[in-house]
Amino acid sequence: MEFITERLILRPWEDTDAESLYEYAKDPRVGPIAGWPVHTSVENSLDIIRTVLSAPETYAVCLKEDNKAIGSIGLIPPMQSHTVAAEDEIEVGYWIGVPFWGNGYIPEAVKRLQRHAFEGLGCKAMWCGYYEGNERSRRCQEKCGFIYHHTEENKHCELMGDIRTEHFTYITKEQWSADEN
């Protein structure tokens, strides 16, 4: 499946995206604040594409002009959610390369996946989380209509091997629908 927005293409990750993925995922300002380690090589990025980014409902965020992967966005099912999500709820996660920060690309992508989750998948609500200190992610969530729900302290961040505080936001289909109209 592929989604088109005003400026973006959201499409499945491909092996040929490994070089682009590595270009942005090797920057220590990107992964660690999102809960994953920096990529160490193009081969490492290719492995991540094949083992992590190949999950259902996971998309490369690409600019329309060149279809080059500059970030990632995905829907996380309830059983894999970072918080307690009901069967008819979903979580969204995302990141984007540093050169593209501040352009509104991720809010644009999130809003498109909100439409897909609520209208296409029949979800009743959507969760999103951010680790303490990730203000860019918090602001993105606010722009997309998410409302603060709760904070979970002393959470083990498996990929980084540390303990963190994670804040969760939430939006219902009804809240989203009201914002859309």
Steps between C-alpha positions, in 0.01 A plus 500: 500500500614852426366838615548834329474835677560851376880464523565137593481139394459247779599161360638165616873491569716336233852353515610782268420750781789373715744775399246776560394344831860485616559862396239622750498221762873530573443847650499472882231771523241270338485143635601523865230755591248275324624189681728329250878502443674682216556290191861393453513420127294467183492126573359569848231718342418229245459251785265745678295536181466124474432425867328808645379734227344217301223472763143550378384864493860634509588756236797692368430874508614633161487838333283495187776664296742206518328216695812473721445374857561780754322349799258233614146474634302199608190377675561270794229244585361479857700189597828680412405843633731677745200559726173320571292526183158345447434265208338779297784748566838548332826682569697710253878542504725709278834670443657719232855590403651815651523697171120478477414611855268797529329463161178339622558175311431269791175672605393468134584128507334443839180667384488272194545190715235625742256502206613149402467369858160653570334465159685206346581278798201588718705603803317686778807679641870557440787519749834670459790519745819697544789467737576775751693776324374432147325833457483476121293184526276656767434802277424275202243313704333824609482616136326173413230537766640257757422585862724414796375182667758371750867453588677172566819525704786253538430334165768272365603610151605163363694613191697764692539297819398782732209619714283788379188703560248480218203732450194381310246695301171381360238596243164338441336459162234751612762760599680446169173530303414827675845641414466390136169684452 
